[in-house]
């Protein structure tokens, strides 16, 4: 990709009360901007100023537009950028023969320069006009013999900027305000960098097949990411390729969705990307995602409601099979109900798991199926990993009681004492919440289970002293 060197003309317009600002403009354009990594070797700059105090001898600070034409100086309309700065003075009035098309006169040469550039931009799209107002209050000596003239000039400046506000006080045109010289330096640099990037983008636009605005955005991205100068063109081409691919995909994606609001936002996002407005594109895509998410949430809510309903019905099937003493079928129904129950309904799901464990317990206890008792134990232990004492103390105690029953039943059939010892631990844990004072019936049932487990455990301990069961009753 070869970019030719472009020469830009920058017209500087201001009365004589902003000399520091004019010097800052010249310093930026002549000493800083040409050496920027994004500009070096791609552009040169000339400053045009009819009141340039550094210009060649013979250039009059009060040069009129017609005199400038006679001397073949470019007008603002013939430049690429126009910078207009105003503070306390509007400038020197023009001769009466210089008027607008409607016959009205200009307050000063600065106003003529501003409107000349602005009118050209409306007709042909250039130059870009940057207007600045210094808001610091000017210091005026009350004994100054030119006091009246200075106040009048200041009022003209205020009136000039008031033209950019409607009756409600809202701005109808864009201009930047600043209070200090340093503030002006910073805002000017940002604005000129942006405009120059846009102007340079014109050369890349046709070659890359993207809009000028998109090129300006890409150049801003390269600058923000501090891409080294020797990689600029390669990275610019890379971004442009992704840019084109992205817009094509968005257009294709829009056709694949029947949701009008999503389609509309995707298409608008593609247009925003084409115009270099990546921030707006991101906003539109986020809106499209939000629409889908709301639909997903609504559908998920309905789906969860259906799952809860189906699980409740399946749970009743499980209860029916328990009534028929078909404990294995009942356990399968309760397992299905638990797996179908949404995670948000954790208590309901744990309830089905408990019913599943009870079914296995009944199967093991009534029909001598030790593997069913082992299944019941595993399920109760799994329930206890979720149902904690801190969050649900009574349900936790009930689960410990159920676990103790299953462990005791299986331990009674095994030759080792491990299950019975675990049963004693489970019953003892349950009693930490099932106190005699608060829950006398539950306490009694748990004490009974504990006593039986201890009795059976004592019977297994050959050669040792029998346990005293009176502590349990």
ABEGO torsion letter per residue (X at the ends): XBBBBBBBBBBBBBBAABAAAAAAAAAAAAAAAAABAAABGABBBBBBBAABAABBBGBBAABBAAAAAAAGBBBAAABABBBBBBBABAEBBBBAABBBAAGBBBABAAAAAAAAAAAAAAAAGOBBBBBBBBABBBBBBAABAAAAAAAAAAAAAAAAAAAABBAAGBBABBBBBBABAAAAAAAAAAAAAAAAAAAAAAAAAAAAGBBAAAAAAAAAAAAAAGBBAAAAAAAAAAAAAAAAAAAAAAAAAAAABABAAAAAAAAAAAAAAAAGBAAAAAAAAAAAAAAAAAAAAAAAAAAAAAAAAAAAAAAAAAAAAAAAGBAAAAAAAAAAAAAABBAABAAAAAAAAAAAAAAAAAAAAAAGBAAAAAAAAAAAAAAAAABBAAABAAAAAAAAAAAAAAAAAAAAABABAAAAAAAAAAAAAAAAABBAAABAAAAAAAAAAAAAAAAAAAAABBGBBBBBAAAAX
